[in-house]
């Protein structure tokens, strides 16, 4: 009993700590972001269920080779009868007990109705279908391959989207930090000019003030835009990784850096794409499915050989049973027999049309494959060339941005010493902003070119 207040105190203290202590931000690198996105994205779950549905279709087709049952049962009405098959000749007795006897024709008269219970059933199994089950099964399995290719393609799209959000955030953040630094330098210079004009020292002119204010407005615009892109990219990363928009998420990289250029020859990348691209796997699976479907449609024109058991049961409580093997009462009696049979159900004109349709769809995929064999190497070559161009461009821009920074610092120093006009300072500042922002954007473009190259060659990381 003495421990209960102490337990409550500990629980209250734990609740207070979890309420007061701030939740630490989750910091992730690019690889972790990609893994989180692949694990959390609902599009993958959707595609996985589509694949499962395709597998279910395979099971359904294979089930057509097993036992099947058809049955029908109902309760209805039948004419009522009395007596046996013969009656005393000339008498009213419906049952003949001594010859001479005559046929009992009381059925010509209405004697009432009887309940009638009916059941017929057939339990059969296909023995030979001329390849229908096998070919439709093969087509359904090809459909599974197509859906699996769509799943791989979705994974590649998610990896690419995650990289775009990650690199986009780094680029926007670096641009924003850079512009804020320029903004701070500009504000400092502008404040000095305003003091000089207020104190009428003669060291600054009114045109200097206007030139610097113009530059400040332009820089402020770009700062606001960079902040917006930074926030949107981070929110996109939160959504893709499944962290949620309200999550406190940060990235591990302190700045954007160019990724290594693929150390593989273009021809090898093109060959890898033709082998590993999800689209190529889909085409091969689609061709297998369509070939099997053509064969299945041809087999549909043939009959099915089957074996099984069929039977029928009838019972009417107000009708006497006829125990005569040569006579049959449809309202009373039944039978059961094993059977071997042939079932043929086809419309030749429609069946031939279905074959032609399946053949045309097969030819369409053949032409699509021919286009892919030509188009995929071009796509890889395009991404490879763009990556090479942006690799060289960002290297040259890095040197240009460094020179532009030195130009801006020297111009500000000369302006402070009265050796340079404000418009020259603004020119130096504009060129520095242009060179540095273009460098950062080009690094982002280059990284995305490499990401696109990995996507086009079927790489999922």
Number of C-alpha atoms within 10 A of each C-alpha: 5 6 8 9 10 11 11 11 12 12 12 11 12 12 11 11 11 10 10 9 8 8 10 8 11 12 13 15 12 18 13 14 23 25 14 18 24 23 14 16 17 13 14 20 14 12 20 17 14 17 21 15 14 21 17 14 19 20 14 13 20 16 13 14 16 11 12 13 12 10 12 10 12 10 13 10 12 20 17 17 22 15 15 17 20 18 23 18 16 9 11 9 15 20 18 20 11 9 10 11 16 16 14 20 12 14 11 7 9 10 12 10 15 18 16 19 18 19 15 17 16 19 16 20 18 20 16 15 18 17 18 25 19 17 23 24 24 22 27 28 23 26 24 25 24 26 25 22 22 21 22 23 22 18 24 24 15 21 26 20 19 27 22 21 22 25 24 24 27 23 27 27 24 21 26 22 15 16 22 16 12 20 19 13 15 21 15 12 18 20 14 16 22 17 14 16 17 11 10 11 11 9 15 21 16 11 12 21 20 14 18 21 16 13 20 18 12 13 20 16 12 16 22 13 15 21 17 15 18 23 15 16 23 23 20 21 28 24 18 25 21 18 17 14 14 9 14 13 18 14 19 12 14 9 14 20 14 17 14 9 14 14 7 8 9 15 12 11 22 22 15 17 25 22 14 15 21 27 22 20 20 23 20 18 23 25 23 20 24 26 20 25 26 23 19 23 23 20 20 23 20 17 16 19 16 16 17 18 15 18 15 17 17 19 22 24 16 17 21 16 17 14 12 9 6 6 9 13 15 13 21 20 16 16 10 13 10 12 13 13 13 14 12 12 11 12 11 12 9 11 16 15 13 17 20 15 14 21 17 14 18 21 15 13 16 16 12 12 18 11 11 17 15 11 12 20 21 13 18 25 18 14 21 22 14 16 23 16 14 21 22 13 16 22 14 12 20 19 13 17 22 14 15 21 18 14 18 23 17 15 22 24 14 15 20 17 10 12 10 15 18 25 17 16 25 22 16 21 24 17 19 23 22 13 21 24 21 18 24 24 21 23 25 26 22 25 24 22 23 23 23 24 24 22 22 27 23 22 19 17 16
